[in-house]
Amino acid sequence: MEGNSHAIATRTSYKVILKATVHGRERESSFLCTSRDISTSGILIETDRELAKGDRVTFTFFLPGASQVVAEGEMVRTEEKGDGALHYGIRFVDIKEETRQAIERFVDSLSRE
């Protein structure tokens, strides 16, 4: 059989659990949230704040053992948990290269454990 059109794509980015307090800013108002996991492409947060798909959010948080992270993201999905908690998947859309590299190092260090 020539070529395999059903090959499984190799995952190039992992996500790891990150428990951190995240300061979010959406439009002109600030809010607190808790991160659930992070990858180089985005972050999953939990918050009481209602967000709509497409909302742009600016985040500030610290990676363990690293400097402060500031990034802008777009809300791309919502998960409502059984206890009523809202989890939002945020895709990074504006992030400095050195910040992306710091996240990548953090994720890589935990995904090898």
NUMI-12709 format. One line per 3 residues: their letters; for each residue x, y, z of N, C-alpha, C, CB. Coordinates in steps of 0.1 Angstrom, whole numbers. Glycine has a CB too. Example, Ala and Ser with C-alpha at 12.3 -4.5 7.8 and 13.67 -1.06 7.14 Angstrom:
BEGIN
AS = 132,-57,78,123,-45,78,132,-33,78,113,-45,90 | 128,-22,71,137,-11,71,129,0,79,141,-6,57
END
This chain:
BEGIN
MEG = 9,-12,0,0,0,0,9,12,0,-10,0,12 | 7,21,-10,15,33,-11,10,44,-2,16,38,-25 | 19,50,6,15,61,15,3,57,24,11,73,6
NSH = 3,64,35,-8,61,45,-15,74,48,-2,55,58 | -27,76,41,-34,89,43,-41,89,56,-44,90,32 | -40,79,64,-47,79,77,-37,79,89,-56,66,79
AIA = -25,84,86,-15,85,96,-19,94,107,-1,89,90 | -15,91,119,-18,99,131,-7,110,132,-19,90,144 | -12,122,134,-3,133,135,5,132,149,-10,147,135
TRT = 18,135,148,26,135,160,23,148,168,41,134,157 | 21,147,181,18,158,189,32,166,191,12,154,203 | 32,178,188,44,186,190,44,195,202,47,195,178
SYK = 33,196,209,32,204,221,24,197,231,25,218,217 | 28,197,243,21,191,254,15,201,263,31,182,262 | 5,197,271,0,206,282,3,200,295,-15,209,280
VIL = 5,208,305,8,203,318,-1,211,328,23,204,322 | -3,205,340,-11,212,350,-3,223,356,-14,202,362 | -10,234,357,-4,247,363,-14,252,372,1,257,352
KAT = -11,252,385,-20,258,395,-14,272,399,-22,249,408 | -20,282,394,-15,296,397,-27,305,397,-4,300,386 | -25,316,405,-35,327,404,-32,335,392,-35,335,417
VHG = -42,338,384,-40,345,372,-48,358,373,-44,337,359 | -42,369,370,-49,382,369,-53,384,355,-40,394,375 | -66,385,352,-71,387,339,-77,401,337,-82,377,336
RER = -76,406,325,-82,419,322,-89,417,309,-71,430,321 | -102,420,309,-111,419,297,-118,432,296,-121,407,298 | -115,438,284,-120,452,282,-114,461,293,-135,453,281
ESS = -122,468,300,-117,477,310,-119,472,325,-125,490,309 | -121,459,326,-123,454,340,-114,442,343,-137,450,342 | -109,441,355,-100,431,359,-107,420,367,-88,437,368
FLC = -101,408,367,-107,397,374,-96,387,378,-119,390,366 | -99,379,388,-90,368,392,-95,355,387,-88,368,407 | -86,346,383,-89,333,379,-78,324,384,-92,332,364
TSR = -80,311,382,-70,301,386,-67,293,373,-75,291,397 | -55,291,370,-51,282,359,-53,268,362,-37,285,354 | -56,260,352,-58,245,354,-47,238,346,-72,241,349
DIS = -44,242,334,-33,237,327,-28,247,317,-37,223,320 | -16,244,311,-10,254,302,-2,246,291,-1,264,309 | -2,252,279,7,247,269,12,259,262,-1,238,259
TSG = 21,257,252,26,268,244,16,275,236,38,263,236 | 5,269,234,-6,275,226,-17,282,234,-12,265,216 | -18,279,247,-28,285,255,-29,280,269,-42,282,248
ILI = -40,284,276,-41,282,290,-56,279,293,-36,294,299 | -58,269,302,-72,266,307,-73,273,320,-75,251,307 | -84,282,322,-86,289,334,-100,285,340,-85,304,332
ETD = -101,288,353,-114,287,360,-117,300,366,-114,275,371 | -129,305,364,-132,318,370,-147,319,371,-127,330,361 | -152,328,380,-166,331,381,-170,341,370,-169,337,395
REL = -161,347,364,-164,358,354,-169,351,341,-151,366,351 | -180,356,336,-185,350,323,-178,356,312,-201,353,322 | -173,348,303,-166,352,291,-174,346,279,-151,347,291
AKG = -173,354,268,-179,349,255,-169,345,246,-188,360,249 | -172,335,237,-163,331,227,-158,343,219,-169,320,218 | -145,344,217,-139,355,210,-135,366,219,-149,360,200
DRV = -138,366,231,-134,377,240,-118,377,241,-140,375,255 | -112,388,241,-98,390,242,-95,393,257,-92,401,233 | -85,386,262,-82,387,276,-67,389,277,-87,375,284
TFT = -62,398,286,-48,399,289,-45,393,302,-44,414,289 | -35,384,303,-32,376,315,-18,380,321,-32,361,312 | -18,380,334,-5,382,341,-4,370,351,-4,396,347
FFL = 7,363,351,9,352,361,24,349,361,0,340,357 | 28,341,371,41,336,372,42,321,370,47,340,386 | 52,317,362,55,303,361,64,300,373,62,300,348
PGA = 63,288,379,72,284,390,86,285,385,68,270,395 | 94,292,393,108,293,390,112,302,378,114,280,388 | 102,310,373,104,318,362,99,332,364,98,312,349
SQV = 101,341,355,97,354,356,82,356,353,105,364,347 | 77,368,354,63,371,352,60,369,337,60,385,356 | 48,363,335,43,361,321,31,371,319,38,346,319
VAE = 32,378,308,21,386,303,18,382,289,25,402,304 | 5,379,287,1,374,274,-13,378,271,3,359,272 | -16,379,258,-30,382,254,-35,369,248,-31,394,244
GEM = -48,366,251,-54,354,245,-68,357,241,-54,343,255 | -74,347,234,-88,347,229,-95,335,235,-88,348,214 | -107,337,240,-114,326,246,-120,318,234,-126,331,255
VRT = -116,305,234,-121,297,223,-130,285,226,-108,291,216 | -131,282,239,-140,271,244,-144,273,258,-134,257,241 | -155,267,262,-160,267,275,-163,253,280,-173,276,277
EEK = -160,250,292,-164,237,299,-171,241,312,-151,228,301 | -183,236,313,-190,238,326,-189,225,334,-205,242,323 | -184,226,345,-181,215,354,-194,212,362,-169,217,363
GDG = -195,200,367,-206,195,375,-209,204,387,-204,182,380 | -199,210,393,-201,219,405,-204,233,401,-188,219,413 | -207,236,388,-210,249,383,-199,258,379,-218,256,394
ALH = -186,253,382,-175,261,378,-173,262,363,-162,254,384 | -169,273,359,-166,275,344,-152,275,341,-172,289,340 | -148,266,332,-134,266,327,-134,271,313,-129,251,327
YGI = -124,279,310,-123,285,296,-110,282,290,-125,301,297 | -110,278,278,-98,275,270,-94,288,263,-100,264,260 | -83,293,266,-78,306,260,-66,303,251,-74,316,272
RFV = -67,307,239,-56,305,229,-47,318,229,-61,302,215 | -34,316,231,-26,328,231,-26,334,217,-11,324,235 | -27,347,216,-27,354,203,-16,365,202,-41,360,200
DIK = -12,370,214,-1,380,214,8,376,226,-7,394,215 | 19,371,222,28,366,233,43,368,228,26,351,237 | 51,374,236,65,376,233,72,363,231,72,385,243
EET = 82,363,222,89,350,219,96,345,232,99,352,208 | 102,354,240,109,349,252,99,343,262,117,360,258 | 86,348,262,76,343,271,72,329,266,64,353,271
RQA = 70,328,253,66,315,247,77,305,250,64,316,232 | 89,309,249,100,299,252,100,295,267,114,306,248 | 98,305,276,97,302,290,86,291,293,95,314,298
IER = 74,293,286,63,284,288,67,270,282,50,289,281 | 74,270,271,78,258,265,88,250,274,85,261,251 | 98,257,280,107,251,289,100,245,301,118,261,293
FVD = 90,253,306,83,248,318,75,235,314,73,259,323 | 68,235,303,60,224,299,69,212,296,52,228,286 | 80,214,289,89,203,286,95,197,298,100,208,277
SLS = 98,205,308,104,200,321,94,191,328,109,212,330 | 82,194,328,72,186,335,67,174,326,60,194,339 | 67,175,313,62,164,305,72,153,304,59,169,291
RE = 84,155,309,95,145,309,95,137,322,108,151,306 | 88,142,332,87,135,345,79,122,344,82,144,356
END
